Amino acid sequence: MKYIEPNIRLVIVSILLQNAYPSLVVSRAQGYLSLQYGHAKRSLKLITSPCFMPSQVPQSLKVGDRIQVDQDVATVRYIGPVDNTDGDWLGVEWDDDARGKHSGDKDGKSYFTCRYPGSGSFLRYNSKRVHIGTTLHIALKDKYLPSNPNALQDEYDPERDKGHVQFGGNKSITVETVGFEKIERKQGNLKNLAVAGLKSMQISSAGSPQEIANTCPNLTDLDLSNNLIATWDSVLNILAQLHRLRILWLNDMRLIMPLNINVKMYSQFESLKILSLRNTRISCQDIRTLSPLLVNLAELSVGCNKWTHVDIVSEEQPCFQKLKLIHLESNEIDSWEKIERLENLPSLEQINLTANRITSIAPCKPNGFKKLQYLHANENMISGIQSIDALDTYSALDHVRCKDNPIFKDMDVYQANVQLVGRIASINRANGNTILPKDRADMERYYLKLCTKDAASEEEIVKLHPRYLQLCDKHGKPIADKAGVNASSALKNRLL
C-alpha cells in the first residue's frame, strides 16, 4: 500500500467526511481533525499505522551512490529524516538540472548541497521505482546470453535458422529472417565478444575481482554510457581487466574522482585509443589526473561539460602525446587564448569547437599547432574577418567549418566559402565542401574582384586582404567595377 504523508491524509479524510456528511463541519489544525455536527464537537487524530509507513532505505544504499528513478538518473546526497515527516528520505541531485526543485534545503534547513544549484529534491525509496544498480557481469549475461542456453548446445543447422517477422507491425507484410540463431550463438560466447553495448543497463560496479577478465577478455569496444557507476575507481577497475579495449564510451555519467586516488597503482591502458566523456561534468583537473594512464589515446570527446577553459595539459610531465582529435563542442569556452593551451600537443590534427562562445581567432604562434588540419568552429560568436585571415597562419590547415557565426550572417553559402578559400591558402575543404582545382581558381578570382570593392588604393586593399598580392601574382590583377554595380555571386560576377 502506498505511503501517504500525515498532512495529506488529514486532507483526504476531511474531504471524505464532508462528502459523506454535508452538514458536518470539518477543520484541520496541528495534526487533528475538529468535527462539529450541530452543537456536538469532537476531535480526531490520525494515527500512523505501520502498514502505512514509508519503505525503509536498504542498508546497501549509501550517500554518493547513483540511482535511477523511472528514466532519470541521480546521485544520492542525503539519507535520513526530514523535519515534520515520518521515516527516512533520499536527498538526490538529478543529472538533469531541470528535474530538481531546490538545492538540498527545506523550510530554511539545509540537508545537503548540490554541485549545480536547483538540481536537488527529496524522494521516498520505493523498490519498484528506485533502481540501485547491478554488476557489469550480470548486465552482460542479461543482454547477450540467450534465455534458454540449452537450446544452443545442439549442433547448428542453417536450414533451421530461419524465421518470419512482420514488417513495421503490418501483419500483411512478412519478412523472412535468416541467421539470427547464428548471431545469438556467437554473442552467447562472451569470451569471444568484441563489442558490448551496455548503455542504460543500470550498471553500478565492476563485480567480483577478475570477474570481467574471466568473462569477456576480448572486448575492444565497450559502451557504458548512462549507467550508475559512481566513481573513477570502478571505471579503472574495469579497464584494468580489459587489456584489448580500444574504445570506451562513458557519456551521460557523473563520475567522482576520489581525493585519495592513486593512478600509479594501475598499469597504463596502452590499448585504449578512443574515450568519450560527453555530458559527464568531468573537470579539466580530473582529465589531468587520468592522463598518465592514457598514453596512446588518439581521440577524446569532452563536449557538453560546461567547460570555460581547456586546461587538460599537465605542465609537470608530457601527456596526450598521441592525441589527434579532441571534441569540445557545446561548452562555454569564450576565447582562442584558452584553446592555445593545446598548441603544443605534437599529434593534434582536429579540434571540434562547435557551439562555444569564441569571439575571435588569433594568428598561430611559432611552433604551435604544427599538425592542425581540421577546425570545426560552427555556431560561435566570431565577428571579425581578421579571424579568418589569422587562420592562414596555420600551415597544416586543410578543412575549416565556420558556419553560423556573425561574420557570415549576411552571406550565402557560396560567398562564405569564397571568403574562406580566398583568405586561407592551405584549405582544400570549406564548410564540408571539397574545393577542386577549378573551383579554387573560380573562387579566388571572384575573391579578387571583391577585394577591389573594399578600398580604392592597392595599399588599402592589402591591409584588408593580406593575400591580395599573392593572388594577383597567380591570377593577374582584377579590373575594378564601376561604382554602384551590384556585387552578387552570379556567375558573371565570379569571373574576370
SULRA-V227702 format. One record per run of one state. SS is the DSSP state (helix for helix, strand for strand, loop for the rest). FROM is the first residue (numbers start at 1). TO is the last residue. Records with the same first field share a line. If there is no record, write none. Layout:
BEGIN
SS->FROM-TO ; FROM-TO
END
This chain:
BEGIN
loop->1-5 ; 21-24 ; 30-31 ; 38-39 ; 46-49 ; 53-65 ; 70-71 ; 82-87 ; 95-96 ; 100-101 ; 103-104 ; 107-108 ; 111-119 ; 124-129 ; 132-133 ; 145-148 ; 153-161 ; 170-173 ; 179-179 ; 189-189 ; 193-194 ; 198-202 ; 206-210 ; 216-220 ; 224-230 ; 242-246 ; 250-255 ; 257-262 ; 266-273 ; 277-283 ; 294-298 ; 302-324 ; 328-335 ; 343-349 ; 353-373 ; 377-385 ; 394-398 ; 402-405 ; 409-412 ; 424-428 ; 431-432 ; 435-436 ; 452-457 ; 465-467 ; 476-490 ; 494-496
helix->6-20 ; 50-52 ; 97-99 ; 136-144 ; 149-152 ; 167-169 ; 180-188 ; 190-192 ; 211-215 ; 232-241 ; 263-265 ; 284-293 ; 336-342 ; 386-393 ; 406-408 ; 413-423 ; 437-451 ; 458-464 ; 468-475 ; 491-493
strand->25-29 ; 32-37 ; 40-45 ; 66-69 ; 72-81 ; 88-94 ; 102-102 ; 105-106 ; 109-110 ; 120-123 ; 130-131 ; 134-135 ; 162-166 ; 174-178 ; 195-197 ; 203-205 ; 221-223 ; 231-231 ; 247-249 ; 256-256 ; 274-276 ; 299-301 ; 325-327 ; 350-352 ; 374-376 ; 399-401 ; 429-430 ; 433-434
END
